[in-house]
Structure formats: structure tokens, C-alpha cells
Amino acid sequence: MSLKRFGVSLEDNLLESLDRYVSENGFANRSQAIRFLVEKNVAEQKWQCNHIVAGTIIIMYDQVKKEIASRIADIQQNYQDVILSSSQYYINRNFCLHIATVMGTANRLTELSDRLTTIKGIKHGKLVMSRAD
């Protein structure tokens, strides 16, 4: 897929927020973060519905940072109605792959995914879902 360049003008405080977002979420640069945010917004609009869907939420994080696992557990406590299973796989000394199998309304799963994938320290997160009704 080819990339197109375009210019964006932002106020100072919005640019500072973008730079903080890039840094806190481990993006390589502003372009990568903006692509992620646009794709996320398009997907969220597509799934702003009450269709019953099933899917997985996959997140990768540094297991040395114990507070991340604790935050994941705290968030999942509030979504027991849609979480079918949750597993951790220790990839190596540092990285843990967390997979939650989920089923419920699309907007509820999107909400859960957003809460999990925006935890500070998450290296990568993604929700994959398919209609189940």
C-alpha cells in the first residue's frame, strides 16, 4: 500500500499532546501515531452498534512492570460479562502476550479494548471481532 504525504497544522498544546502520546505509546514517529488514531476512529465508527460480536483482544507488554498486569486485572473485573477467557503467555524474560476471548455487543467490546490497550506501558494492542448474531 503506497503512502501519501500531507501537511497538518496543529496548535502548540495539541502538538505537545501528540508528542506525549507518541512517546507514551511507543510509536516510532508522529505519522505512525496519526495512522493508528485514524484507523482506530474508522473502526470504532464502524462498530458503534449493538450487534453481538465475538473476538479477541491481544496485548503485548513488558512483564517486568508489575503494575501493568494489575491494571489489566482491575479493568477485566468490570467486564466479566463479556470476557469468555483470558490467558497470558510469557514470550521471554520481558514480554507477556495477553489474550482475552470476548463476546458481547460491539460497542462494549470496543470500550473494553480501548481501556486495555491504552494502559501506559502496553507495547501493542488490538481488538479483532466478527459478528456473531
Backbone hydrogen bonds, N-H to C=O, Kabsch-Sander energy under -0.5 kcal/mol:
donor,donor_aa,acceptor,acceptor_aa,energy
15,L,11,E,-2.5
16,E,12,D,-2.4
17,S,13,N,-1.9
18,L,14,L,-2.3
19,D,15,L,-2.6
20,R,16,E,-2.3
21,Y,17,S,-2.4
22,V,18,L,-2.7
23,S,19,D,-2.3
24,E,20,R,-3.2
25,N,21,Y,-1.7
26,G,23,S,-0.9
27,F,22,V,-1.9
33,A,29,N,-1.6
34,I,30,R,-2.8
35,R,31,S,-2.6
36,F,32,Q,-2.3
37,L,33,A,-2.5
38,V,34,I,-2.5
39,E,35,R,-2.7
40,K,36,F,-2.6
41,N,37,L,-2.2
42,V,38,V,-2.5
43,A,39,E,-2.4
44,E,40,K,-2.6
45,Q,41,N,-2.3
46,K,42,V,-2.0
47,W,43,A,-1.8
48,Q,45,Q,-1.0
49,C,47,W,-2.4
53,V,51,H,-0.5
53,V,104,G,-3.3
54,A,130,S,-2.5
55,G,102,V,-2.5
56,T,128,V,-2.3
57,I,100,A,-2.5
58,I,56,T,-0.5
58,I,126,K,-2.9
59,I,98,H,-2.6
60,M,124,H,-2.7
61,Y,96,C,-2.2
62,D,121,G,-0.7
63,Q,61,Y,-0.8
63,Q,94,N,-4.2
64,V,94,N,-0.5
65,K,62,D,-1.3
66,K,64,V,-1.5
68,I,65,K,-1.8
69,A,65,K,-0.7
70,S,66,K,-1.6
71,R,67,E,-2.2
72,I,68,I,-2.5
73,A,69,A,-2.2
74,D,70,S,-2.3
75,I,71,R,-2.5
76,Q,72,I,-2.6
77,Q,73,A,-1.5
78,N,74,D,-0.7
78,N,75,I,-1.2
79,Y,76,Q,-1.5
80,Q,77,Q,-0.7
82,V,79,Y,-1.8
83,I,79,Y,-1.3
84,L,82,V,-0.7
84,L,101,T,-3.0
85,S,101,T,-1.5
87,S,99,I,-2.7
89,Y,97,L,-2.5
91,I,89,Y,-1.0
91,I,95,F,-1.7
92,N,95,F,-1.3
96,C,61,Y,-2.9
97,L,89,Y,-3.2
98,H,59,I,-3.2
98,H,96,C,-0.6
99,I,87,S,-2.8
100,A,57,I,-2.5
101,T,85,S,-2.3
101,T,99,I,-0.5
102,V,55,G,-2.7
102,V,100,A,-0.5
103,M,82,V,-2.4
104,G,53,V,-2.3
106,A,51,H,-1.9
107,N,49,C,-1.3
109,L,105,T,-2.2
110,T,106,A,-2.4
111,E,107,N,-1.9
112,L,108,R,-2.2
113,S,109,L,-2.8
114,D,110,T,-2.6
115,R,111,E,-2.1
116,L,112,L,-2.3
117,T,113,S,-3.2
118,T,114,D,-1.2
119,I,116,L,-1.4
121,G,24,E,-0.7
122,I,119,I,-2.1
123,K,60,M,-2.5
124,H,60,M,-1.4
126,K,58,I,-2.3
128,V,56,T,-2.7
130,S,54,A,-2.6
132,A,52,I,-3.6
133,D,52,I,-0.8
